[in-house]
Structure formats: C-alpha cells, structure tokens
Amino acid sequence: MKYLMWDVDGTLILSGGAGKDAMIKVIKDYYFLDAFDFNKTLAGRTDSDIIKSVVTRLRGRCNSAEAAGLLIRYHMELPKQLPLHKGRVLKNVQKTLEYFCQHDSRYCNCLLTGNTSTGAHLKLQHFGLDQYFNHEHSVFGEISENREMLAKVAFHRLYMQNEQAKPNELIFIGDTPNDVRCANAIGAPCLIILEGSGYKPEDFAEVKPWKIIDCLPDDPKQLELLLDEAENYAGGQNA
C-alpha cells in the first residue's frame, strides 16, 4: 500500500479566502482591533505557525493557552465564513479521490496539511470530500509549527507498523514550495499541481519537486500510472 498525502488548500479546494477571513475576524475581535491583515503569505504554512506569529507580532510573545484559544474561536468562525465565499473543488479532484477509494486500489488517500484537523475537516465537509480520506495516517497542522515535522510524524507512524517501510511509500501532493520541503525532509516524492497554486514552475527550482503537473488528469488511471513511477524515487533526486 502507498499513501497519498494530500494537501488541502490550493490542491483539493479553493476556499475563496474563507479561512483567511475567519482568522482575521477572530484576531480583530479577540484583540479589539479595527483593522488587521497578515504581513506574509499563509500558503504552505501550518495553522499553529500562523497563529504563533500573529500573537507574537501583536503581544511580543505567545503562550500555548492563548494560541489554543484563538484556534478554538477560529474553528467556530470558519463554518460561518465558508458559505459566504465562492470556493470550489479543483478540477477532477472528486473523481480522483473516488478512484483511489476503490477496494482494489494500491493507494490510500490521506491528508498532510497545515490546517488543524478540525479546520481541514470543516473545509472538506463543506465541499463534500471528507469521506474519501483515511485519517489513521493523516497528519495535521496542530502537531507542529514546522511543516517538515509533519512529514516525519507521518513516516514514523508508517515505520511503527512496518520496519521495512520506505519514504517513497508516502507520496506528497501539494501546490507550494513548503509541500516540497516537507517531503524532502524524509526523502519522499512530492507531486506539485499548479491549477490552484499561486506559484509558477520556476518557483520550485530550488526545492526540486519530484513532478509538476498543470492539473489532475481527466482519467485518474493516468495519475495512477504517474504515481507508479515513484517506486524508483530516491530521496533528493529530481526524477
């Protein structure tokens, strides 16, 4: 069995800014601010890193209780924001997930995302996708501020079940350089899908993803054939 470690935002769905706006509203309400915006991109970052950087920026320090309180409020606000934004499921995502859920599939859909588990489930439930994922092997953004640590946790879980496991049994699928860095941390392949990404192919030159494609193919079998090539992937080498 191989595990497809799907990112959420920009890879499976576009929320139309619902997550960002939910965080902004919570931060403004909690700190009684008239205006607030993030001073750097949220793409590819974990929610814990985003929250810590915001609290540190506003308060000069961040403790775990304050960060946890903001995330609880975020989880309450996100379901209100999702219907207010024109989000969408990206091209061929649903048929691809359905294909890999077949009983005879050699691949298992999992999540590896900077979203918290609650945030990811809320988004995927809203778009009707949550049922396609195995949560036993999924890893979420509350585990660490450092996205690379998420990959290490994912592989550790696999290794505890099978000491013969290899990193290329996990295939990371994302849309940002941080997704590639995450995969590179354990020497696993990373497939970049550009359709929902804010990045261009040249933006990935330094991190060297395994493969870059424009969008998921119309026929999921074509993606499966591509993923089969990861059998020969050796970490750190661009196929």
LINVENWO-V182432 format. One record per run of one state. SS is the DSSP state (H for helix, E for strand, L for the rest). FROM is the first residue (numbers start at 1). TO is the last residue. Records with the same first field share a line. If there is no record, write none. Layout:
SS->FROM-TO, FROM-TO
//
This chain:
L->1-1, 7-8, 10-12, 15-17, 32-46, 60-63, 83-87, 90-92, 101-106, 113-116, 127-129, 133-138, 140-146, 162-166, 175-176, 185-188, 194-200, 205-210, 214-219, 233-239
E->2-6, 9-9, 13-14, 88-89, 107-112, 139-139, 170-174, 189-193, 211-213
H->18-31, 47-59, 64-82, 93-100, 117-126, 130-132, 147-161, 167-169, 177-184, 201-204, 220-232
//
